[in-house]
Amino acid sequence: MSKTVNVIDFIDAGIKAEGLRQKAIASNIANLRTPGYRRFDINFKELLTKAMDSSGAVDFDNLEAQFYNPKKTPVQLNGNDVNLEFEVGEMVKNTLRHKAFVMLLGKKYKQIEMAISVK
């Protein structure tokens, strides 16, 4: 598999993961006042790091982000651990990562287009 395909696959996986994370953040905010609700996140970064550290090639078809409960934030009296300020901060970071992945993908396709058009 060529390096270009690996980079495009990596960017595509990142875009998908940030989309899932955005859904998790939206769900967390929607359940801000739900008693007993525990916030969700996705573990794509950890999965990708582990896959890239392995000796073989990364199989992006089998690399899927998964939802999990981090259980690292303080729990309120009603059993809910969603903090609006934290979720808004996560949304801003997620949006910036998503935009970066989209920009990288656009640049990669521009490079391919330039390589094809060279005569």
Residue frames as qw, qx, qy, qz and C-alpha x, y, z in Angstrom:
[[0.000, 0.891, 0.455, 0.000, 0.00, 0.00, 0.00],
 [0.424, 0.503, -0.029, 0.752, 1.41, 3.40, -0.94],
 [0.257, -0.216, -0.446, 0.829, 2.11, 6.18, 1.57],
 [0.234, -0.113, -0.194, -0.946, -0.48, 8.40, -0.16],
 [0.600, -0.347, -0.613, -0.378, -3.22, 5.87, 0.43],
 [0.532, -0.306, -0.633, 0.471, -2.14, 5.52, 4.07],
 [0.090, -0.088, -0.208, 0.970, -2.29, 9.29, 4.60],
 [0.420, -0.185, -0.351, -0.816, -5.71, 9.57, 2.96],
 [0.635, -0.334, -0.692, -0.085, -7.00, 6.60, 4.98],
 [0.397, -0.224, -0.530, 0.715, -5.63, 8.18, 8.16],
 [0.116, -0.006, 0.016, -0.993, -7.31, 11.52, 7.39],
 [0.542, -0.248, -0.544, -0.591, -10.59, 9.77, 6.52],
 [0.591, -0.334, -0.701, 0.217, -10.52, 7.82, 9.77],
 [0.232, -0.152, -0.368, 0.887, -9.84, 11.05, 11.66],
 [0.305, -0.130, -0.219, -0.917, -12.78, 12.82, 10.04],
 [0.630, -0.317, -0.636, -0.313, -15.09, 9.93, 10.91],
 [0.524, -0.269, -0.631, 0.506, -13.82, 9.83, 14.50],
 [0.043, -0.065, -0.209, 0.975, -14.34, 13.57, 14.98],
 [0.468, -0.235, -0.419, -0.742, -17.87, 13.18, 13.62],
 [0.658, -0.350, -0.666, 0.016, -18.56, 10.49, 16.22],
 [0.377, -0.187, -0.476, 0.772, -17.00, 12.61, 18.95],
 [0.182, -0.140, -0.079, -0.970, -19.27, 15.52, 17.96],
 [0.623, -0.348, -0.539, -0.447, -22.28, 13.22, 18.41],
 [0.611, -0.295, -0.620, 0.395, -21.01, 12.18, 21.84],
 [0.171, -0.051, -0.258, 0.949, -20.54, 15.81, 22.88],
 [0.385, -0.238, -0.290, -0.843, -24.03, 16.72, 21.61],
 [0.678, -0.360, -0.625, -0.141, -25.50, 13.81, 23.58],
 [0.480, -0.198, -0.529, 0.671, -23.62, 14.89, 26.69],
 [0.050, -0.038, 0.084, -0.994, -24.92, 18.45, 26.42],
 [0.525, -0.285, -0.473, -0.648, -28.47, 17.24, 25.70],
 [0.738, -0.394, -0.548, 0.018, -28.34, 15.20, 28.90],
 [0.191, 0.477, -0.391, 0.764, -26.86, 17.96, 31.05],
 [0.434, -0.324, 0.369, -0.755, -29.69, 17.73, 33.59],
 [0.837, -0.066, -0.447, -0.310, -30.55, 14.01, 33.24],
 [0.599, -0.592, 0.468, -0.267, -30.18, 12.29, 36.63],
 [0.844, -0.183, 0.499, 0.065, -27.66, 9.44, 36.56],
 [0.739, 0.668, -0.005, 0.090, -26.34, 10.27, 33.09],
 [0.613, -0.522, 0.343, 0.484, -22.58, 9.75, 32.66],
 [0.318, 0.793, -0.273, -0.442, -20.77, 11.56, 29.86],
 [0.906, 0.210, 0.317, 0.187, -19.51, 9.68, 26.80],
 [0.051, 0.777, -0.466, -0.420, -16.42, 10.11, 24.67],
 [0.930, 0.352, -0.091, -0.046, -14.74, 8.04, 21.96],
 [0.669, -0.568, 0.403, 0.261, -11.40, 6.25, 22.17],
 [0.766, 0.636, 0.026, 0.092, -10.16, 6.73, 18.60],
 [0.107, 0.870, -0.457, 0.151, -6.87, 8.37, 19.57],
 [0.559, -0.467, 0.674, -0.126, -5.88, 5.43, 21.75],
 [0.871, 0.255, 0.419, -0.023, -6.89, 2.88, 19.09],
 [0.590, 0.793, -0.111, 0.102, -4.97, 4.73, 16.39],
 [0.123, -0.797, 0.575, -0.134, -1.86, 5.07, 18.54],
 [0.718, -0.235, 0.650, -0.084, -1.92, 1.36, 19.32],
 [0.831, 0.477, 0.285, 0.018, -2.45, 0.45, 15.65],
 [0.417, 0.864, -0.254, 0.127, 0.38, 2.71, 14.49],
 [0.317, -0.696, 0.630, -0.132, 2.76, 1.32, 17.14],
 [0.904, 0.010, 0.425, -0.043, 2.19, -2.22, 15.88],
 [0.400, -0.389, 0.629, 0.541, 4.79, -3.67, 13.52],
 [0.393, 0.366, 0.760, 0.366, 2.38, -4.34, 10.66],
 [0.017, -0.264, -0.331, -0.906, 0.44, -2.01, 8.39],
 [0.279, 0.199, 0.508, -0.790, -2.56, -0.21, 9.89],
 [0.002, -0.359, -0.858, -0.367, -5.84, -1.75, 8.74],
 [0.177, 0.002, 0.141, -0.974, -8.20, 1.23, 8.68],
 [0.557, -0.216, -0.570, -0.565, -11.18, -0.96, 7.78],
 [0.663, -0.358, -0.645, 0.128, -10.98, -2.63, 11.20],
 [0.305, -0.080, -0.384, 0.868, -10.12, 0.55, 13.10],
 [0.238, -0.666, -0.477, -0.522, -13.37, 1.95, 14.46],
 [0.058, -0.333, 0.437, -0.833, -13.78, 4.46, 17.24],
 [0.452, -0.420, -0.787, -0.016, -15.83, 3.24, 20.15],
 [0.347, -0.711, 0.002, -0.612, -17.94, 5.08, 22.70],
 [0.616, -0.169, -0.656, 0.403, -16.94, 4.76, 26.35],
 [0.395, -0.887, -0.159, -0.175, -17.54, 6.42, 29.72],
 [0.440, 0.544, -0.459, 0.547, -14.31, 8.08, 30.87],
 [0.682, -0.640, -0.353, 0.014, -15.63, 8.45, 34.46],
 [0.579, 0.054, -0.230, 0.781, -12.99, 11.10, 35.20],
 [0.088, -0.476, -0.039, -0.874, -15.24, 14.08, 35.86],
 [0.113, -0.006, 0.700, -0.705, -16.83, 14.84, 39.25],
 [0.217, -0.444, -0.823, -0.279, -20.30, 13.41, 39.77],
 [0.266, -0.359, 0.093, -0.890, -23.03, 15.78, 40.95],
 [0.398, -0.073, 0.688, -0.602, -25.62, 14.93, 43.60],
 [0.787, 0.295, 0.133, -0.525, -28.04, 13.64, 40.94],
 [0.810, -0.058, 0.554, 0.182, -25.43, 11.17, 39.60],
 [0.614, 0.763, 0.133, 0.149, -24.74, 13.23, 36.46],
 [0.627, -0.452, 0.179, 0.608, -21.14, 14.09, 35.57],
 [0.468, 0.598, 0.354, 0.546, -21.68, 16.41, 32.57],
 [0.269, -0.635, -0.102, 0.717, -20.03, 19.84, 32.87],
 [0.484, 0.824, 0.292, -0.032, -21.24, 22.33, 30.26],
 [0.005, 0.912, -0.347, -0.218, -18.02, 24.37, 30.20],
 [0.474, -0.361, 0.765, 0.245, -15.94, 21.22, 29.71],
 [0.614, 0.417, 0.662, 0.105, -18.20, 19.97, 26.90],
 [0.347, 0.927, 0.069, -0.121, -18.08, 23.34, 25.11],
 [0.182, -0.764, 0.568, 0.247, -14.28, 23.26, 25.35],
 [0.560, -0.058, 0.803, 0.196, -14.25, 19.73, 23.94],
 [0.561, 0.691, 0.455, -0.029, -16.55, 20.85, 21.12],
 [0.164, 0.935, -0.230, -0.213, -14.18, 23.69, 20.18],
 [0.321, -0.529, 0.750, 0.236, -11.17, 21.33, 20.16],
 [0.610, 0.236, 0.753, 0.072, -13.12, 18.76, 18.17],
 [0.472, 0.842, 0.223, -0.139, -14.19, 21.36, 15.61],
 [0.023, 0.853, -0.462, -0.244, -10.59, 22.51, 15.14],
 [0.450, -0.261, 0.833, 0.191, -9.37, 18.92, 14.67],
 [0.608, 0.506, 0.611, -0.027, -12.16, 18.25, 12.18],
 [0.347, 0.918, -0.034, -0.189, -11.31, 21.39, 10.19],
 [0.187, -0.689, 0.655, 0.248, -7.61, 20.42, 10.20],
 [0.561, 0.030, 0.816, 0.135, -8.40, 16.95, 8.85],
 [0.546, 0.723, 0.417, -0.071, -10.61, 18.41, 6.10],
 [0.154, 0.917, -0.285, -0.231, -7.91, 20.92, 5.14],
 [0.358, -0.467, 0.777, 0.224, -5.28, 18.16, 5.02],
 [0.615, 0.316, 0.720, 0.061, -7.52, 16.02, 2.85],
 [0.431, 0.876, 0.154, -0.150, -8.07, 18.94, 0.47],
 [0.031, -0.822, 0.516, 0.238, -4.32, 19.55, 0.23],
 [0.519, -0.194, 0.816, 0.164, -3.64, 15.87, -0.40],
 [0.604, 0.562, 0.564, 0.026, -6.16, 15.76, -3.25],
 [0.248, 0.939, -0.114, -0.207, -4.68, 18.99, -4.64],
 [0.276, -0.603, 0.703, 0.258, -1.24, 17.31, -4.67],
 [0.580, 0.154, 0.789, 0.135, -2.66, 14.30, -6.51],
 [0.477, 0.809, 0.326, -0.109, -4.43, 16.57, -8.99],
 [0.064, 0.891, -0.366, -0.259, -1.19, 18.52, -9.62],
 [0.418, -0.362, 0.800, 0.233, 0.75, 15.27, -10.14],
 [0.594, 0.418, 0.685, 0.058, -1.80, 14.03, -12.66],
 [0.384, 0.897, 0.185, -0.116, -1.84, 17.29, -14.61],
 [0.265, -0.705, 0.494, 0.434, 1.96, 17.48, -15.04],
 [0.833, 0.540, 0.083, -0.088, 2.88, 16.93, -18.68]]
